[in-house]
Amino acid sequence: MPKYYSYKIHGYYLYYTASCVIEAMHVHASDKRLTEAGSAKFFVKENGDTTVAHSGILSQRDIRLIQNFIKKNYKEMYLTWRELSDQDFYGKEEG
């Protein structure tokens, strides 16, 4: 399961699954098992803003912290995403 970072961000691992690379770039956040059950899911836009698909077990404060982290680091995270996916940012029109 590819992680964006090997350490936790605000208490959560940020990752994606090899089976979900067919979707637009997104980030799962989970503090325990790296599965979609209980995890939050953030779709990442071209400017680093995110859309929360589901919040999982995260509090609104945790969601805000993760969104701020993604906004600051989305370009670096995108490089990791592109290692396994040919999908682009959320909401980006295919040209």
Secondary structure, 3 states (H helix, E strand, C coil): CCECCCCCECCEEEECCHHHCCCCCEEEEECCCCCCCCCEEEEEECCCCEEEEECCCCCHHHHHHHHHHHHHHHHHHHHHHHCCCCCCCECCCCC
